[in-house]
Amino acid sequence: MRSLPASAEVVLLRVCQEALANVRKHARAGQAWVRLAYGSESVRAAQPTRRGTG
């Protein structure tokens, strides 16, 4: 796996934390996960997937 600049890692961490916090707050999900997709020039965080209701 290739390395990312530290600033990009921090941004991805914060985006994923916020996405999962929103799932926790607004959905009654038993499980949730975020998929990261590495492109040749980018990294993309997909919408969180959840298992449960809401």
C-alpha positions as CSV (number, residue, x, y, z in Angstrom):
1,M,0.0,0.0,0.0
2,R,1.4,3.4,-0.9
3,S,2.0,6.1,1.7
4,L,-0.1,9.3,1.9
5,P,1.1,12.7,3.2
6,A,0.5,13.0,6.9
7,S,-2.0,15.9,6.3
8,A,-4.0,13.7,3.9
9,E,-4.1,10.9,6.5
10,V,-5.4,13.3,9.1
11,V,-8.2,14.6,6.8
12,L,-9.2,11.0,5.9
13,L,-9.3,10.1,9.6
14,R,-11.5,13.1,10.4
15,V,-13.9,12.5,7.5
16,C,-14.3,8.8,8.5
17,Q,-14.8,9.7,12.1
18,E,-17.5,12.2,11.3
19,A,-19.2,9.8,8.9
20,L,-19.3,7.1,11.5
21,A,-20.4,9.5,14.2
22,N,-23.3,10.5,12.0
23,V,-24.3,6.9,11.5
24,R,-24.2,6.4,15.3
25,K,-26.3,9.5,15.9
26,H,-28.9,9.1,13.1
27,A,-29.2,5.3,12.5
28,R,-29.8,2.4,14.8
29,A,-27.1,0.3,13.1
30,G,-25.4,-2.6,14.8
31,Q,-22.4,-2.3,12.4
32,A,-21.0,0.3,10.1
33,W,-18.0,0.7,7.9
34,V,-16.4,3.1,5.5
35,R,-14.7,2.1,2.3
36,L,-11.6,3.9,1.1
37,A,-10.8,3.7,-2.7
38,Y,-7.3,4.5,-3.9
39,G,-7.1,5.9,-7.4
40,S,-3.9,6.8,-9.2
41,E,-4.2,10.4,-8.2
42,S,-6.8,10.4,-5.4
43,V,-8.2,8.6,-2.4
44,R,-12.0,8.6,-2.0
45,A,-14.0,7.8,1.1
46,A,-17.3,6.2,0.1
47,Q,-20.6,6.8,2.0
48,P,-20.7,4.7,5.2
49,T,-22.5,1.3,4.9
50,R,-24.5,0.2,7.9
51,R,-26.3,-2.9,9.0
52,G,-29.4,-2.2,11.0
53,T,-32.4,0.2,10.9
54,G,-32.6,3.9,10.1
